[in-house]
């Protein structure tokens, strides 16, 4: 065989071999580019995923992907306890210095369904992705409720309605934080006069949100309005809903803390209690008042 032809054949084989190697390595290069991190928040929650390009000076955005699944979680930098990456544990300030170099945008995948119909018909539909409905506002209703076997109310029943611009309920994934503030009579100082007597955090999942919103039970915590008669009849419930990729929505609503009952009102006036001796009450009956 001619030597020049042999060299050309050998170099062609080497080029083809290198191309095959690059093709085989391409998926591994893509995987290596996405560097997973584990974020631990001060409230104890943990999320693992990739740093998303939407990370900014206020929030660290972590992207979790899977077959048919894409979840974003935004964590405020000041709420981060630690970030773990490749066996190294860093605080928020340390990790913020390298987060920008690790951030990657969400990959865009176009779906092209096969054409349906006779040849020469309309071109096949090209789908670039289903847009998410954006939450425009939040509506909240709160009432006292009883959900066990004794006679006193157990807490607040809260109906959460995330709505789009047309007023339709939007099933979503997020985090609800609720805080209850009341007035305590005869207490000096603004903080003591208007204490926070409850704080709750609930995860909101799409299956929780029906046509009329999602309902959550928030059990009374340090204080029960039917046994601690020094607090006001009404309170203010502040609700914050954090939606990954969309920000937060805040609503404050008034709520009655004691069920309306003229007889119990008179009992409270004359005997400083709201329940008759024959009525069974739960653990709150022995709580300090």
Secondary structure, DSSP 8 states (H G I E B T S, - for coil): --HHHHHHHHHHHHHHHHHHHHHHHHHHHHHHHS-EEEEEETTS-EEEEEEBTT--SSEEEEEEEETTEEEEEEEEGGGEEEEEETTEEE-HHHHHHHHHHH-B------EE----SSTTSS---EE---------EEEEEEEEE--SSSSS--EEEEEEEEE-TTS-B----EEEEEEEEEEETT--SHHHHT-EEEEEEEEE-GGG-BTTBEEEEEE--S--TTT-TTEEEEEEEEEEEEETTTEEEEEEEEEESS---HHHHHHHHHHS-SS-TTS---GGGGS--
